[in-house]
Each structure stands twice: as structure tokens, then as C-alpha cells.
Amino acid sequence: MDEDRVTESGALSTFHPTTPAGALQPARLLTAPQANGLLADLIRRGKLTLKSPPFVDGPAGVVSPKPDQRVAVKPPRIDGIRYTNEIAPSADVMDNIDQRMLMALYRLTRWLNSSAPDVAEVLHLGIGHGSGPPNDCHNQGRALDFSGLVGKVAGTSFHRSVQTHWGSLPNGPSVRISPSVDPLAFSLFSTAFRYATFECEANGIGVGNKWPVPDLGGSGFVIYPDYGGDPHLRAAHQNHIHMQVGRTRA
């Protein structure tokens, strides 16, 4: 065999790049084609399955879904972790999701399970739908209202709720969760918050995000029970952490 005469014929023609474009970009900076390529990579590796549009692969790249299409994931499981809607716990699909946000959801599972404890479920209050106008980030499938986590630590089951273990705590310091009071809740929720400031919008939109990103107790686009910005937003987020990709109103 002539080792210097490799062609794209035969099985080699079905190969895809091992690292899709955008793999090192935060979700907020992904282009639609980059997110589309990353989604295809996740599907090929069995990390999630689409209900609609159907996934159609091809030698030249992804045929379906198109980069600008919102997608539905069924079952609502990404990389082995279930996304459970607390408003409709039996729902077996997550729909109307922007592909950039889907990359954020996948990467969140990676952050949460990068070390102990073992997370089995991400609880939420909405991803692809909301009560705002059609151009709202929720209704465009670009936002997550993260409300808690379920899993095991050292073999013991846990359930940590943003409402119960953060928002309902007595008034006190600017940040009420503490490693000295509930180290598990502090670790889980601070990890989710920090993830959101790195992958989603933090203190700007897209390239407008600047270092340093906000800390707990600060303001910005990640909103949570001890949000330091608009007090009305703080009051409306006692039961979840809001994170988004792109503008609040497109």
C-alpha cells in the first residue's frame, strides 16, 4: 500500500472531524452552524436523541436539523442526566430549544458531574417556553430556569431545591447559602451559578461579556435568589437560577 496516497474513497469518506468547530467556545459565542455541528457530534456519540426535526447525517455534514431550527429532545436526557420540568414532571420531551442553548445544557451536565456528588437529575421550571412575548429568550428556546438537583453523594440520595435550600432561607447576609450551613447546597448551586457566568451571558451579550464575570451577590444576566441587581428581578427568582444565551428580547 502506498502510504502517501490516501484518498477519501470508501469508509474514510464517512469520517467527521474529531473536534467540531466551536468546541472550545462558550455557548454564548457559538454561531448557529457551530452549534449544529456540535449537536451532530453529540448525537453520533449517543449523548442525546432528537424527536424533531429528525437527525439526518451525510458525508458532507448534517442534513437535518438545519442550523437555525429549534429542536426537540426525547427523552429529556442529556449525557445520562435527566432534565425534569418541575411544572410537568412526567413530560418526556424538551422542545423548542435553540441549538446553542442545547450545547449549554449538555455542558452543564459535564460541569455538574465532573466530580462528586453524582447528579442524576437537573430540575427546572422551563427551557423552551415562557410567559413573555414571542421574542423572549425563553420562548425562543435560549434560556433555562434551573431549580434544583437530584443525585447521590457517598451512596446517599439527595435533593436540593433552589426554593427550599436557598430562596426560603431567612434574610441575612448578601449571599445566604454557605458552606458552613449546607455545604452540599452551596457547592451545587455555586457551581451552577459559576457555570452560567462562563457559558451563558454574564455581564454583557456575546463578545460584550468582559472579565471578571460577576460573583454571587452581584448583578448581570444570571439571576438568582440573592441577585444584587434589580430588586424586582431578585424577588422573581427566589426559586430558580436564570441563565440565557443571547439577548433577553431578540
N, C-alpha and C positions, 0 to 999 in steps of 0.2 A: 504494500500500500504506500502511495506517495503521501507522506505526512504533511507536505506543504501544498497539497491540492484538495483541501477540504471545501465542499460545496454545501449549499443549503438544500440539497435534494434529500428525499427520504425522511426519516424520522427527525432529523435536525431541523426541518422546516417547521416543526410544531413547537420548538423551544421558544420560551419567552425570556426576556431579561430577568436575571435573578433578583435584582433590586429595582423595582419600578421607580420612575421619576417621581420625585416628591416625597420619597420615603423618609427623608431627614428634615422635611419642612413641617412646622406646626400646622395643625389643621386649618387655622385661620388664614394661612398664606397659600394653601393649596389652590391651584387652578382647577376648574371643572374637569379637564382632561386628565390631570394628575390624579385627582380623587377617583376617577373612573378606572384608571389603570391599577391603582392600589386596591380598589374594590374587587377587581377581577382577580388579583393575586390572592386576596383573602378567600374568595370562593374556590379557586383552584386548590388551595391548601386546606379546604374543609373547615374554615373558621366560621362561616355563616352560610345560609342559603336564602335565596330570593324567592318571594312569591310572585312579585310582579315589579317591573317587566321581567320576562324570563331571561335568564342569563344565557347568552349565545356567544360562544368563543369562536375565534377563527385564526388562521395562520398570520394574518396581518394585524390582529388585535381584536378588541372587544367589538362585537356586532350589536349586542344589546346587554344592558341598557345604554342609551346614549348619555354622554356626559352631563347634559342639562336635565335629565329626567330624575324625578324623585322616585324612590324605591320603597318596596315593602319587604320586610324581613320576616320569614316564618320558618321555624318557630322563632320567638323573640329571644334568641340565644346567640351570643357572640363570644367566640373563643371559650366555650364551655360555661359562660356565666349568663344567667337568665336576667333579662330586663323585665321586671314586673311592674306593671302600672297599678299603683295602689288604688286608683279610682275604679279600675276594672281588672282585678287580679287574675281572672280566668282568661283574659284576652290572649290569643295565641299568635298575634301578629303585631308588628310595629310598622306603620305605613306612613307615607308622605314624608320620607326622610331625604333630605339633601345629602348627596354622596360625600360631601366634605364633612358634614356632621356625623355621618356613619363612620368615617375614619376616626373622628373624635371619640365616638362611643367605643370603638374597638380599642383604641389606645388607652382609654380609661380602664378597661378591664386589665390591660397589661400593667398599668401603674398599681392598681389595687392588689393584684396578685403577684407582684414582683417579689414579695417576701411574706412571711406570716403576718396576720392570720390568713386563712383560706376563705376567700369570698365566693359565695355560690350565687347570690342574687344582688343585683343593683335595683333598688326600689326607686320609683319615680312618679311624678304627678303629671307627666306629659312630655312628649317629644315632638310629634308631627302635627299637633293640633293645639289651639288655644282660643281664648275668648276675644282676642283683639281683631283688628281688621285683616283683610287678606294678605297685606304686605308685611304683617308682623312676623318676627323671626320664628315664633312657634308655628304659625300657620304655614310657613314656608319650609318647615322641617329643619330649621337651623338652630334649635335650642333644646336644652334638656333642663328639666326641673328635678334635680337629684334629691330624693327624700330619705334615703337610708340604705343600709346594707344588712345582708343576712349571710352567715357563714359559720365557720368553726375556728376556734383558737385553742391549741393544745388538746384537741379532741372534744372540746365543749362547745355546744352551739351558742351563737349569739345573734341578737337582732338589735341593731342600733338605728334609732329613728331621729331624724333631724328635729322633728317637732318635740318628741319626748325628751331626748337627751341633749338638746341644745336650746331650741326656741322656748321651751316651757321652764327653763331654769330661772331662778329668782334674779331680779335685777341686781347688778353688781358691777364688776369691772367692765371695761370696754369689750373684752373678749371673755365670755362666760365659760366656754369649755376649757378644761385644764387637765394636764397630765397628772396632777395631784388628786383630782376628784374622780375622773373616769378616764384613765389612760387609753383605753381602747377607743372610746368615742373620740377623744382628742386626736389620736393617731389616724383614725379612719377619715374623719371629717376634715382635718387639716391637710391630709393627702389629697382628698377630692378637691379642696379649695386650691391648693398649690398646683395640681394638675390643670385645673381650669384656667389659671392665670398663665400657664405656659402654652397650652394648646389652643385655647379659645381667646376671645377678646379680653384684654386685661385693663389697660388704661387708654386704649385707642382702638382704631379699627384697622385691621390688616397691618400694613407697614407703619401705621401710626402708633402702634404699641412700642413703648420705649422702656428700657431698663433704667431703674429697677421696677419690677412689677409690684403691685400692691401686696401688703401683708394683711393678715387678719386684723380687722378693726379699721381698715382703710376703705376707700371708695373704689370706683371703677365699674366695669361691666359685669363682673362676677358679684352676684347679690346673695345675701345670706342673713341668718338671724342677727348677727352683730355688725351688720353693714354700717360703715362710717359715713356714708354719703347721705342722700335724701332720706329723711326720717320716714316719709311715706313709703318709699321702697323697702326700707328696713322692716316696717310694720307688716308689709305684704309678703315678706319672705321669712316668716318665723318657722315654717315647716319644710323649707327646701333651700337648696343652693341652685341658683340660676346660672347657667353658662350658655354662651351663644357663639356662633360663627357668623361674622358679617354684621351689618347694621341692624339695629332694633327694628327699624322700618326701612325696607328696601326701596 
